[in-house]
Amino acid sequence: MSKRSCLFLIAALTASPAAAHITLETRQATVGSYYKAVFAVPHGCKGSPTVKIRVQIPEGVIAVKPMPKAGWSVDVVEGKYAGEYDYHGNKLSSGVKEVAWSGGKLPDHNYDEFVISSFLTGSLKPNTTLYFPVVQECETGVSRWIEIPVEGAKHSHEGNSPAPGLKLLPKP
């Protein structure tokens, strides 16, 4: 077997299905704390460069601030929350519901990260998983990382398009 064939075989055998999806760098956080969500984008859409990433912010995640990214524009969609949240003595009833980075170009053979800071409210249920649906738009094609398991089902990367999940831990 040639060295090139051997390297290809090793790469094929060590590739993980989870590496094919957009994931969160830190996959657990405590309810009632700040959380820095780092969305890892490992590839484009079937070889096509990524040109836009849209992240839906789940209910109970507030004070969202996206990190600017050189060469990309960042936009937010604001809206009403399902309820009111206490945040440092202030009552918040609306805020960021979606963050989108666009205008850049992430080639399929490169990896990058998109970041938001946020606060996980005390109303979130510990020992559950919170999902951040992501839509990845490419020059050709779209990948929708939006699958959320039904309540009580275990999250797995076996689905075709799993949403990045965050395990919520109880306050110490």
Buried (B, 14 or more C-beta within 10 A) or exposed (E): EEEEEEEEEEEEEEEEEEEEBBBBEEEEBBBBBEBEBBBBBBBBBEEBBBBBBBBBBBBBBBBBBBBEBEEBEBEBEEEEBEEEBEEEEEEBEEBBBBBBBBEBEBBBEEEBEBBBEBBBBEBBEEEEBBBBBBBBBBBEEEBBBBBBBEEEEEBEBEBEBBBBBBBBBEEE
